[in-house]
């Protein structure tokens, strides 16, 4: 080596260092590539999920891997190509022949150097290397390994980072690393071509000051950043696919029973503990509430032992689950509050006891899902589907529900308290003991539903249909139930046995085909002539006038109607304020004067208290 000219010695030194770096780079790329083959979408979201590193068999958190791997890969790739750029300088300046031998036979052997010299021979037509068989194929393969392998692996890592839906801490790192790799690789390749050409072998060139290079950088770098952002945090239609079919996002404990089976088993044990006979256990009477309270408390406390994913750690935030495919996923007791779930599919998923409060459930599909005891408080539910969904004991309070279907669903004991429900259908749905108190409804269809012991107290029901509904023991106290003036709501074949309406208002309804019994009590409801009812129904409510005195026999204007209802509410024996029940636009309707009341003949009209006479007699 001492007899070698300085340029040959420098070529050999740079070749040695670049070759060592190249082997390190190939090792890292193979290592990262093999690791990426085992990465799944659930690794970003599951409990304690980690990525196993090949060869060393060490598990690292997947998110940490997607931060560290691109940085390490880009650093080694850039370091390698900085050596190559310096190598191209001396290869371009070196004489083609040294002591009668081609330059390629004198310098330290390396396939990348051979490829560069073969390129030089083609561009300059000099004798810097000896022609060999498969020369072109070998040159192409070396170029692919030296320039293409790095961007390929980093591109795959960049793509696979997108289902994490975390731009700032994960995909941005991969994007910047990919940009660095593309810049250094392109600069190295451009300098190779420039140095191997005869006209630029010794010329000083600032590649990135050229118009083509700067134009490419200013187009490609922003394009990659914008594309990555759109795929991770952009509009729903651009998001990367997120598929979690059949995945246990919450760790499934051994021996965990489905809601219905566990409840039946707990009921049997509870009755044995209380000394109640098996024959009496199905109907606990006054003790039913005590059973329900203990069951809910014990079932809810059992969720405390579940291993749930931590979504608030380093490099993490609340997950973006828009358009996620969560079919048959296990999410019992999961904390999904404040999460955007728009467009997600939860078919057959188990979300018992999950917290979805303040989540966005627009266009979400919960077909056949288990949502018993879940919390959907203050959720936004637009165009969602709850077909054959189990929503027993679920809280959907203070929610906004619009254009949603609840077909064949089980909503027993579900609470819709203070929710606003619009253009929604409940068809062939079990709504026993459901709580719609203080809710607002418009254009809601209850078709062939079971609403036994449902509570509509203080609710606002505008153009709500109850076709063929079973509504025994339902409460309409202080509610507003109205159809439209042009098309009154028709209550056809509805069972109102034991139903009550204490102080509620009715308007534009046809209720002459309802079924009722001696316990049905609408004596203190308020209505005008826009409501059509049967003589038998009126007679039961209004002895001796064959109608209650506040059932006005004339059509009233809007102001007259709400003024008169306000007068009736303010005569209530209960402490009820008009603002509690009035539609917002009629809260300031003028009070009627005593003269107005006298003119209508209602001065002596009072509330009827006590049980229905017929019901008392039947007892």
C-alpha positions in Angstrom: 0.0 0.0 0.0 3.0 2.3 0.6 3.8 2.2 -3.2 0.3 3.2 -4.2 -0.3 6.8 -5.4 -2.2 9.0 -3.1 -5.4 8.9 -5.1 -5.4 5.0 -5.1 -4.7 4.9 -1.4 -7.6 7.4 -0.7 -9.9 5.3 -2.9 -9.0 2.2 -0.9 -9.5 3.9 2.4 -12.9 5.3 1.4 -13.9 2.0 0.0 -13.0 0.2 3.2 -15.0 2.6 5.4 -18.0 2.7 2.9 -18.0 -1.1 2.7 -18.1 -1.5 6.5 -21.0 1.0 6.7 -22.7 -0.8 3.8 -22.7 -4.1 5.7 -24.1 -2.4 8.8 -26.8 -0.7 6.6 -27.8 -4.0 5.0 -28.0 -5.6 8.4 -30.2 -2.9 9.8 -32.4 -2.9 6.7 -32.9 -6.7 6.8 -33.5 -6.5 10.6 -36.1 -3.7 10.2 -37.7 -5.4 7.2 -38.2 -8.7 8.9 -39.6 -7.0 12.0 -42.1 -5.1 9.9 -43.4 -8.4 8.5 -44.7 -9.3 12.0 -46.4 -5.9 12.8 -50.2 -5.9 12.9 -52.7 -3.0 13.4 -53.6 -4.3 16.9 -49.9 -3.7 18.0 -50.7 0.0 18.1 -53.9 -0.4 20.2 -53.9 -3.7 22.3 -53.0 -4.2 25.9 -49.2 -4.6 26.4 -48.7 -5.2 22.7 -45.1 -5.2 21.6 -43.0 -5.9 18.5 -40.6 -8.8 18.8 -37.2 -8.0 17.3 -35.7 -10.9 15.3 -32.5 -12.6 16.3 -32.3 -10.9 19.7 -35.8 -12.0 20.6 -36.5 -8.8 22.5 -39.9 -7.3 22.7 -40.2 -3.5 22.4 -43.3 -1.3 22.4 -44.4 -1.0 18.8 -44.7 2.7 18.9 -41.1 3.1 20.2 -39.9 0.8 17.4 -41.6 3.1 14.8 -39.9 6.1 16.3 -36.4 4.6 16.7 -36.1 2.4 13.5 -36.5 5.2 10.9 -34.1 7.5 12.8 -31.4 4.7 13.0 -32.0 3.6 9.4 -31.9 7.2 7.9 -28.7 8.0 9.9 -26.8 4.9 8.7 -28.1 5.3 5.1 -27.1 9.0 5.1 -23.7 8.2 6.6 -23.1 5.5 4.0 -23.9 7.8 1.1 -21.7 10.6 2.4 -18.8 8.2 2.1 -20.0 7.4 -1.4 -20.1 11.0 -2.5 -16.4 11.4 -1.4 -15.6 8.1 -3.2 -17.1 9.4 -6.4 -14.9 12.5 -6.3 -11.7 10.5 -6.3 -12.9 7.8 -8.7 -13.8 10.5 -11.2 -10.4 12.1 -11.0 -8.3 8.9 -11.0 -6.5 7.9 -14.1 -8.1 5.0 -16.0 -4.9 3.0 -16.1 -2.2 2.5 -13.4 1.0 0.9 -14.4 -0.6 -0.8 -17.3 -3.5 -2.1 -15.4 -7.2 -0.9 -15.4 -8.1 1.2 -12.4 -10.7 -1.4 -11.4 -8.0 -4.1 -11.0 -5.8 -1.8 -8.8 -8.2 -0.5 -6.3 -9.7 -2.5 -3.4 -12.4 -4.8 -4.7 -16.0 -4.0 -3.9 -19.1 -4.5 -6.0 -20.3 -1.0 -5.6 -16.9 0.4 -6.8 -17.0 -2.0 -9.7 -20.5 -0.8 -10.6 -19.4 2.9 -10.5 -16.3 2.1 -12.7 -18.4 0.2 -15.2 -20.7 3.3 -15.4 -17.6 5.5 -15.9 -16.4 3.3 -18.7 -19.7 3.5 -20.5 -19.9 7.3 -20.1 -16.3 8.1 -20.9 -15.5 5.1 -23.1 -12.1 4.7 -21.3 -10.3 1.6 -20.0 -10.9 2.1 -16.3 -12.2 -1.5 -15.8 -12.2 -4.8 -17.6 -15.5 -5.8 -19.3 -17.0 -8.9 -17.6 -20.0 -11.3 -18.1 -23.3 -10.0 -16.7 -21.7 -6.6 -16.2 -25.0 -4.7 -16.7 -27.0 -7.0 -14.4 -24.4 -6.8 -11.7 -24.3 -3.0 -11.9 -28.1 -2.8 -11.7 -28.3 -5.1 -8.7 -25.6 -3.1 -6.9 -27.4 0.1 -7.6 -30.6 -1.4 -6.2 -28.9 -2.6 -3.1 -27.0 0.7 -2.5 -29.8 3.1 -3.4 -33.1 1.3 -3.5 -33.1 -1.0 -0.5 -33.1 1.8 2.0 -36.0 3.8 0.6 -37.9 0.6 0.1 -37.7 -0.5 3.7 -38.3 3.0 5.1 -41.2 3.4 2.7 -42.7 0.2 4.0 -42.2 1.4 7.6 -43.7 4.8 6.7 -46.8 3.1 5.2 -47.2 0.7 8.2 -47.0 3.5 10.7 -50.2 5.1 9.3 -52.7 2.8 11.0 -51.4 4.2 14.3 -53.2 7.5 13.3 -50.5 9.5 15.1 -48.9 12.0 12.8 -46.7 14.0 15.1 -44.9 11.4 17.1 -44.8 8.4 14.7 -45.6 9.0 11.0 -43.9 12.4 10.9 -40.7 10.8 12.1 -40.9 8.2 9.4 -41.8 10.8 6.8 -38.8 13.0 7.7 -36.5 9.9 7.7 -37.8 8.9 4.3 -37.2 12.5 2.9 -33.7 12.4 4.3 -33.0 9.1 2.7 -34.4 10.2 -0.7 -32.3 13.4 -0.5 -29.1 11.7 0.4 -29.6 8.8 -2.0 -30.6 11.2 -4.9 -27.6 13.4 -4.2 -25.2 10.4 -4.1 -26.6 9.0 -7.4 -26.5 12.4 -9.1 -23.0 13.0 -8.0 -22.0 9.6 -9.2 -23.3 10.3 -12.7 -21.8 13.8 -12.7 -18.4 12.6 -11.6 -18.3 9.7 -14.0 -19.0 11.9 -16.9 -15.9 13.2 -18.7 -16.9 16.9 -18.6 -17.5 17.2 -14.8 -14.8 14.9 -13.3 -13.1 17.8 -11.4 -15.7 20.5 -11.4 -17.0 21.8 -8.1 -20.8 21.4 -8.1 -23.4 22.5 -5.6 -26.2 20.1 -6.6 -28.9 21.6 -4.4 -28.5 25.0 -5.8 -29.7 23.8 -9.2 -33.2 24.4 -10.4 -34.1 20.8 -11.0 -32.9 19.6 -7.6 -34.6 22.4 -5.7 -37.8 21.9 -7.7 -37.9 18.2 -6.9 -37.2 18.8 -3.2 -39.9 21.5 -3.0 -42.5 19.2 -4.6 -41.7 15.8 -3.2 -41.1 16.8 0.5 -44.3 18.7 1.0 -46.2 16.1 -1.0 -45.0 13.3 1.3 -45.8 15.4 4.4 -49.3 16.3 3.2 -50.1 12.8 2.1 -48.9 11.4 5.5 -51.0 13.9 7.4 -54.1 13.1 5.3 -53.6 9.4 5.9 -53.3 9.8 9.7 -55.3 12.8 10.8 -57.1 14.0 7.6 -60.7 13.6 6.5 -62.3 10.2 7.0 -62.1 9.3 3.3 -58.3 9.6 3.2 -57.5 7.8 6.4 -55.3 4.7 6.4 -57.2 1.4 6.8 -57.5 0.2 10.4 -58.6 -3.4 10.7 -59.0 -4.9 14.2 -61.3 -7.8 13.4 -61.7 -10.3 16.3 -58.9 -8.5 18.3 -58.9 -8.4 22.1 -58.3 -4.7 22.6 -59.1 -5.3 26.3 -57.5 -8.4 27.8 -60.1 -11.1 28.0 -60.1 -12.6 31.5 -60.5 -16.3 32.1 -64.0 -17.4 33.1 -65.7 -14.2 32.0 -69.3 -14.8 31.3 -71.5 -12.9 28.8 -73.9 -10.4 30.3 -77.2 -12.4 30.1 -75.7 -15.6 31.5 -73.8 -13.8 34.3 -77.0 -12.0 35.3 -79.1 -15.1 35.4 -76.4 -16.9 37.5 -76.1 -13.9 39.8 -79.9 -13.9 40.3 -79.9 -17.5 41.3 -77.1 -16.9 43.8 -78.7 -13.8 45.1 -82.0 -15.5 45.8 -80.3 -18.4 47.6 -78.4 -15.9 49.7 -81.6 -14.0 50.6 -83.5 -17.2 51.3 -85.9 -16.7 48.4 -87.4 -19.8 46.7 -86.5 -20.6 43.1 -90.1 -20.3 42.1 -90.3 -16.7 43.4 -86.9 -15.7 42.0 -88.0 -14.6 38.6 -90.4 -12.0 40.0 -88.9 -10.4 43.1 -91.6 -7.7 43.5 -90.5 -4.9 45.8 -87.0 -6.6 46.1 -86.3 -6.3 42.4 -84.7 -2.9 42.7 -82.4 -4.2 45.5 -81.3 -7.0 43.2 -80.7 -4.6 40.3 -78.6 -2.3 42.4 -76.4 -5.0 43.7 -76.0 -6.6 40.3 -74.9 -3.4 38.7 -72.5 -2.6 41.5 -70.8 -6.0 41.4 -70.7 -6.2 37.6 -69.2 -2.7 37.3 -66.6 -3.3 40.0 -65.5 -6.5 38.2 -64.3 -4.3 35.3 -61.6 -2.9 37.6 -59.5 -6.0 37.2 -59.5 -5.8 33.4 -56.2 -5.0 31.6 -57.0 -2.0 29.3 -54.8 -0.3 26.8 -53.0 2.8 27.9 -53.7 5.5 25.5 -52.2 8.4 27.4 -48.5 7.3 27.5 -45.5 8.8 25.7 -46.0 9.3 22.0 -49.8 8.6 22.5 -53.1 10.3 22.5 -56.7 9.3 22.4 -56.9 7.0 19.4 -58.6 8.1 16.2 -60.9 5.1 15.4 -62.8 6.7 12.5 -63.7 4.1 9.9 -62.1 1.4 11.9 -63.2 -2.2 11.3 -63.8 -3.6 14.8 -66.0 -6.6 13.9 -66.1 -9.1 16.8 -63.6 -7.0 18.8 -63.4 -7.5 22.6 -63.8 -4.1 24.3 -65.4 -4.9 27.6 -65.1 -2.0 30.0 -62.9 -0.1 27.5 -62.5 3.7 27.9 -63.6 5.1 24.5 -64.8 8.5 25.9 -64.1 11.6 23.7 -62.9 9.3 20.8 -64.1 9.9 17.3 -65.7 6.6 16.1 -67.4 7.9 13.0 -68.0 5.3 10.4 -66.6 2.5 12.5 -68.0 -1.1 12.3 -68.6 -2.9 15.6 -70.6 -5.9 14.3 -70.7 -8.6 16.9 -68.3 -6.6 19.1 -68.5 -6.8 22.9 -68.5 -3.4 24.5 -70.3 -4.3 27.7 -69.6 -1.6 30.3 -67.6 0.4 27.9 -67.4 4.2 28.4 -68.3 5.9 25.1 -69.3 9.2 26.7 -68.9 12.3 24.5 -67.8 10.0 21.6 -68.7 10.7 18.0 -70.8 7.8 16.8 -71.9 9.2 13.4 -72.4 6.5 10.8 -71.3 3.9 13.3 -72.6 0.3 12.9 -73.3 -1.7 16.0 -75.1 -4.6 14.5 -75.4 -7.6 16.8 -73.1 -5.8 19.3 -73.1 -6.2 23.1 -73.5 -2.8 24.8 -75.1 -3.7 28.0 -74.4 -1.3 30.9 -72.3 0.9 28.5 -72.3 4.7 28.9 -73.1 6.7 25.8 -73.6 9.9 27.7 -73.4 13.1 25.6 -72.6 11.2 22.5 -73.3 12.4 18.9 -75.2 9.5 17.2 -76.0 10.4 13.6 -77.0 7.9 11.0 -75.9 5.0 13.2 -77.2 1.4 13.2 -78.2 -0.6 16.3 -79.8 -3.6 14.6 -80.2 -6.6 17.0 -78.0 -4.8 19.5 -78.1 -5.5 23.2 -78.4 -2.2 25.0 -79.8 -3.4 28.4 -79.1 -1.0 31.2 -77.3 1.3 28.9 -77.1 5.1 29.6 -77.6 7.2 26.4 -78.3 10.4 28.3 -77.8 13.9 27.1 -77.2 12.5 23.6 -78.0 13.8 20.2 -79.6 11.0 18.1 -80.5 11.6 14.5 -81.5 9.4 11.6 -80.6 6.3 13.5 -82.2 2.8 13.5 -82.8 0.6 16.6 -84.3 -2.5 14.9 -84.9 -5.7 16.9 -82.7 -4.3 19.6 -83.0 -4.9 23.3 -83.2 -1.6 25.2 -84.7 -2.8 28.4 -84.0 -0.4 31.3 -82.0 1.9 29.0 -82.0 5.6 29.8 -82.4 8.3 27.2 -82.9 11.0 29.8 -82.4 14.5 28.4 -81.5 13.2 24.9 -82.6 14.8 21.6 -83.9 12.2 19.2 -84.8 13.1 15.6 -85.9 11.0 12.5 -85.1 7.8 14.3 -86.8 4.4 14.1 -87.4 1.9 16.9 -88.9 -1.2 15.2 -89.8 -4.5 16.9 -87.6 -3.3 19.8 -87.8 -4.2 23.5 -88.1 -0.9 25.4 -89.4 -2.3 28.8 -88.8 0.2 31.6 -86.9 2.5 29.3 -86.4 6.1 30.5 -87.2 8.8 28.0 -87.8 11.5 30.7 -87.0 15.1 29.7 -86.1 14.0 26.2 -87.0 15.7 23.0 -88.3 13.7 20.0 -89.3 14.7 16.5 -90.4 12.3 13.7 -89.6 9.3 15.7 -91.3 6.0 14.8 -92.0 3.3 17.5 -93.3 0.5 15.4 -94.3 -2.8 17.0 -92.3 -2.1 20.0 -92.7 -3.1 23.6 -92.7 0.0 25.8 -94.1 -1.5 29.0 -93.4 0.7 32.1 -91.6 3.2 29.9 -91.1 6.8 31.3 -91.8 9.8 29.1 -92.1 12.3 31.9 -91.3 15.9 31.0 -90.5 14.7 27.4 -91.4 16.6 24.2 -92.8 14.3 21.5 -93.5 16.0 18.2 -94.9 13.8 15.4 -94.0 10.6 17.1 -95.7 7.4 15.9 -96.5 4.5 18.3 -98.0 2.1 15.8 -99.1 -1.2 17.4 -97.0 -0.5 20.5 -97.4 -2.3 23.8 -97.3 0.6 26.3 -98.9 -0.8 29.5 -98.0 1.2 32.6 -96.2 3.9 30.5 -95.9 7.3 32.1 -96.5 10.5 30.0 -96.7 12.9 33.0 -96.0 16.6 32.1 -95.0 15.6 28.6 -96.0 17.3 25.3 -97.4 14.8 22.8 -98.4 16.2 19.4 -98.8 15.4 15.8 -98.9 17.9 12.9 -101.9 20.0 12.0 -102.2 18.6 8.5 -101.5 14.9 9.4 -102.5 14.1 13.0 -100.7 11.2 14.6 -102.8 8.1 14.6 -102.5 5.8 17.7 -103.6 2.6 16.1 -104.1 -0.6 18.2 -101.9 0.7 21.1 -102.1 -0.9 24.5 -102.2 1.8 27.2 -103.3 -0.4 30.1 -102.3 1.3 33.3 -100.7 4.2 31.4 -100.8 7.7 33.1 -100.6 11.3 31.9 -100.5 13.7 34.8 -100.4 17.2 33.5 -99.1 16.4 30.0 -100.5 18.1 26.9 -101.9 16.4 23.8 -102.5 17.9 20.4 -103.3 16.8 16.8 -103.8 13.1 17.8 -106.2 10.4 17.0 -106.5 8.1 20.0 -109.9 6.6 19.5 -108.6 3.1 18.7 -106.4 2.6 21.8 -106.8 -0.2 24.3 -107.0 0.9 28.0 -108.2 -0.5 31.3 -109.5 0.8 34.5 -106.0 1.9 35.6 -105.4 4.1 32.6 -105.4 7.7 33.9 -105.4 10.7 31.6 -107.8 12.7 33.9 -105.3 15.5 34.3 -103.9 15.7 30.8 -104.6 18.8 28.8 -105.9 18.8 25.2 -108.2 20.6 22.8 -110.5 19.6 20.0 -107.6 18.6 17.7 -107.4 15.3 19.7 -109.9 12.6 18.7 -110.8 10.1 21.4 -113.5 7.5 22.0 -116.6 8.2 24.2 -115.7 5.4 26.5 -112.2 6.8 27.1 -113.6 10.3 27.7 -116.2 9.0 30.1 -113.7 7.1 32.2 -111.6 10.2 32.6 -114.3 12.8 33.1 -117.2 11.7 35.2 -119.7 13.4 35.5 -119.2 15.6 32.3 -118.1 12.5 30.2 -114.8 14.4 29.8 -112.3 16.3 32.1 -113.1 20.0 32.3 -109.7 21.0 30.9 -110.3 18.9 27.7 -111.2 22.0 25.7 -113.9 21.4 23.1 -112.7 24.1 20.6 -109.7 24.4 18.4 -107.1 26.7 20.0 -104.5 28.9 18.3 -100.9 28.2 19.4 -100.8 31.1 21.8 -104.2 30.2 23.3 -103.2 26.5 23.6 -99.9 27.1 25.4 -101.4 29.9 27.6 -104.1 27.6 28.7 -101.7 24.7 29.3 -99.5 27.0 31.4 -102.6 28.0 33.5 -103.4 24.3 34.0 -99.8 23.5 35.0 -99.6 26.3 37.5 -102.8 24.9 39.2 -101.0 21.6 39.7 -100.9 20.3 43.3 -97.2 19.4 42.6 -94.6 22.1 42.6 -94.0 22.2 38.8 -92.6 25.3 37.1 -93.7 26.1 33.6 -90.1 26.5 32.4 -89.5 22.9 33.3 -91.9 21.5 30.7 -92.7 24.3 28.2 -91.3 24.1 24.6 -88.5 26.7 24.4 -90.4 29.0 22.1 -93.4 29.1 24.5 -91.7 29.6 27.8 -92.7 33.3 27.9 -96.3 32.8 26.7 -98.6 35.2 28.5 -100.5 34.0 31.5 -104.3 34.0 31.3 -106.2 36.4 33.5 -109.0 35.2 35.9 -111.4 36.9 33.4 -110.1 34.8 30.6 -110.6 31.7 32.6 -114.1 32.6 33.6 -115.0 33.3 30.0 -113.9 29.8 29.1 -115.9 28.4 32.0 -112.9 26.9 33.7 -112.9 28.8 37.0 -113.9 25.7 39.0 -111.8 23.3 37.0 -109.3 21.5 39.3 -106.9 18.6 39.3 -108.2 15.1 40.1 -106.1 13.3 42.7 -106.3 9.8 44.1 -106.6 6.5 42.3 -108.9 5.9 39.4 -112.4 4.9 40.7 -112.5 1.8 38.5 -109.0 0.7 39.5 -109.9 1.1 43.2 -113.0 -1.0 42.7 -111.1 -3.7 40.9 -108.6 -4.0 43.7 
